[in-house]
């Protein structure tokens, strides 16, 4: 089960702590964040922590709008999105793997939208994140 690598910390992780926690997946994390900045116009990387029990996450924002979150855990990370109804419809119309559609179908709905999280274990997963970020931006 996913457990945030930075539960209980009062301050956001620095680069050394992030590298240590992510291990080999740190390069994938950094490449994905840099690619999203370049391709999707991400302008802000902002650490946030809603409670010490949940740990820290990195918000990737386009100006003031949060596009996605990167959630670090030991030796890996997850991507998390909150999609509005138009974005959910656009994901359904696009050619995404059934696993992504299953995640959306089973996702928790909040007032601000449908929350979707998944593990980023490969270049193919990073490509899905990039495609989903583009849909989020467009809708």
C-alpha positions as CSV (number, residue, x, y, z in Angstrom):
1,X,0.0,0.0,0.0
2,X,1.1,3.5,-0.8
3,X,2.5,5.5,2.2
4,X,3.9,8.9,1.7
5,X,7.6,9.1,2.4
6,X,7.4,12.3,4.3
7,X,4.7,11.6,6.9
8,X,5.3,13.5,10.2
9,X,7.7,16.1,8.8
10,X,7.1,19.7,9.7
11,X,9.0,21.0,6.7
12,X,8.9,20.1,3.0
13,X,11.6,17.7,1.8
14,X,14.8,19.1,0.3
15,X,16.4,17.6,-2.8
16,X,18.6,15.2,-0.8
17,X,15.7,13.8,1.2
18,X,13.6,13.4,-2.0
19,X,16.5,11.6,-3.8
20,X,17.0,9.3,-0.8
21,X,13.2,8.5,-0.6
22,X,12.6,8.0,-4.3
23,X,15.8,6.0,-5.0
24,X,16.1,5.0,-8.6
25,X,12.7,6.5,-9.4
26,X,14.0,10.0,-8.7
27,X,15.2,10.4,-12.3
28,X,11.7,9.6,-13.6
29,X,10.2,12.1,-11.1
30,X,12.5,14.9,-12.2
31,X,12.2,14.1,-16.0
32,X,8.4,14.0,-15.7
33,X,8.2,17.4,-13.8
34,X,10.6,19.0,-16.3
35,X,8.7,17.6,-19.3
36,X,5.4,18.9,-17.9
37,X,7.0,22.3,-17.4
38,X,8.1,22.3,-21.1
39,X,5.0,20.7,-22.7
40,X,2.2,21.9,-20.5
41,X,3.4,25.2,-19.3
42,X,3.8,24.2,-15.7
43,X,5.1,27.4,-14.0
44,X,5.1,26.5,-10.3
45,X,6.3,23.5,-8.2
46,X,4.9,23.9,-4.8
47,X,5.2,21.5,-1.8
48,X,2.0,21.1,0.2
49,X,1.0,19.2,3.3
50,X,-2.5,19.1,4.5
51,X,-1.6,17.3,7.7
52,X,1.5,15.6,9.1
53,X,-0.4,12.3,9.0
54,X,-0.7,12.5,5.2
55,X,2.8,13.7,4.4
56,X,4.0,16.1,1.6
57,X,3.1,16.2,-2.0
58,X,4.4,18.4,-4.9
59,X,1.7,20.5,-6.6
60,X,2.5,21.2,-10.3
61,X,0.6,24.4,-11.2
62,X,0.1,26.3,-14.4
63,X,0.0,29.8,-13.1
64,X,-2.4,29.6,-10.1
65,X,-4.2,26.4,-11.3
66,X,-3.2,23.1,-9.9
67,X,-2.8,20.6,-12.7
68,X,-1.6,17.5,-10.7
69,X,0.2,16.3,-7.6
70,X,3.2,14.1,-7.4
71,X,3.0,12.0,-4.2
72,X,6.4,10.6,-3.1
73,X,6.8,7.3,-1.4
74,X,9.7,4.9,-0.7
75,X,11.3,3.9,-4.0
76,X,8.5,5.4,-6.1
77,X,5.7,7.9,-6.6
78,X,2.1,8.4,-7.7
79,X,0.5,11.0,-9.8
80,X,-2.9,12.4,-8.7
81,X,-5.4,14.5,-10.6
82,X,-8.8,16.0,-9.8
83,X,-10.9,16.2,-13.0
84,X,-14.0,18.2,-13.6
85,X,-16.9,16.6,-15.5
86,X,-15.7,18.0,-18.9
87,X,-12.2,16.5,-18.3
88,X,-13.6,13.2,-17.3
89,X,-15.7,13.1,-20.5
90,X,-12.6,14.0,-22.6
91,X,-10.6,11.2,-21.0
92,X,-13.4,8.8,-21.8
93,X,-13.4,10.0,-25.5
94,X,-9.6,9.7,-25.8
95,X,-7.8,6.4,-26.4
96,X,-6.7,5.6,-22.9
97,X,-6.0,2.1,-21.7
98,X,-8.9,0.4,-19.9
99,X,-7.0,0.6,-16.6
100,X,-7.2,4.4,-16.6
101,X,-10.9,4.3,-17.4
102,X,-11.4,1.8,-14.6
103,X,-9.6,4.2,-12.2
104,X,-12.0,7.0,-13.2
105,X,-15.0,4.7,-12.9
106,X,-14.0,3.7,-9.3
107,X,-12.7,7.1,-8.3
108,X,-14.0,9.1,-5.4
109,X,-16.1,12.1,-6.5
110,X,-15.5,15.4,-4.5
111,X,-17.1,18.8,-4.9
112,X,-14.1,19.9,-6.9
113,X,-14.1,16.9,-9.1
114,X,-13.2,13.2,-9.6
115,X,-9.9,12.2,-7.8
116,X,-7.6,9.8,-9.7
117,X,-4.3,8.5,-8.4
118,X,-1.9,5.9,-10.0
119,X,1.6,4.7,-9.6
120,X,4.2,6.0,-12.1
121,X,6.5,3.0,-12.6
122,X,7.6,3.4,-16.3
123,X,8.0,5.7,-19.2
124,X,4.6,4.5,-20.4
125,X,3.0,5.7,-17.1
126,X,4.8,9.0,-17.5
127,X,3.3,9.4,-21.0
128,X,-0.2,8.8,-19.5
129,X,0.5,11.5,-16.9
130,X,1.5,13.9,-19.7
131,X,-1.6,13.1,-21.7
132,X,-3.9,13.4,-18.7
133,X,-2.3,16.8,-17.8
134,X,-3.0,18.1,-21.3
135,X,-6.6,17.1,-20.9
136,X,-6.8,18.8,-17.5
137,X,-5.4,22.0,-19.0
138,X,-7.8,21.9,-21.9
139,X,-10.9,21.5,-19.7
